[in-house]
Amino acid sequence: MSQNNGNGDEKYFNVYKVQSHLAVQDPDMPQPRYHTVVSTSTTSYSERDKDGIPSLAPVHGMGLRVLLFATHRSFLYYPTVTSNLLCYQIFVETSDNKSGFIHHVVGDLVTGMTYQREQAAQPEQSSTFHSKQHLGRVKESVYSQFHQVCAQQPPPGQQKKFNRETMRTEPIKPNGDFYLPGEPRARLIKCTEWVLERAIPALQAARILM
């Protein structure tokens, strides 16, 4: 757990974007896909060195950093995210042992997805881990707001249902109708899009993710 270094410096958590392997690939999504989470860790850093993230030096107190982890290789075109997507999570590292909390959406496109915040070990310990990327930091004092902002971002809703005529589960229009053969289809929104296009921009706009 974080501690004060005795001279009043602010404490931070590291935040990461994490990519992990998906157990089942969606045939209607560009391939390959990875699962992404956001994680936060509690390593000690002082307020005065917050602008030099690559060279941050530990202090006596502990802080929080926000990190992004990736578990699959892929080709990502942000912000359009139309081809060879990865699925992301946000990981916030909050403990000395590199454990913390992941912020992500779970579920499927038939019933819709939901936002979850879950306690998790160091991402590298997972059998599905692929990679992680440092996103920035969040002040320990406002970490509860980090969770609130994520919870306010709409999770992906129902975007598929079973088609009795074709006997397969297919993407649907916003009004629930199936697409006709050859009709242009809207891209599907899942975990990666939620992290990259909704959660991270909202955290940055709120000046919570630094």
Secondary structure, DSSP 8 states (H G I E B T S, - for coil): -----SS----EEEEEEEEEE-SS--TTS-SS-EEEEEEEE-----GGGTT-GGG----SS--BEEEEEE-S-----TTT--SS---EEEEEE-STTS-EEEEEEEEETTTEEEEEEEEE--GGGSTTEEEEEEEEEEEGGGHHHHHHHHHHS------EEEETTTTEEEEB-TTS-B--TT--------HHHIIIIIIHHHHHHTT---
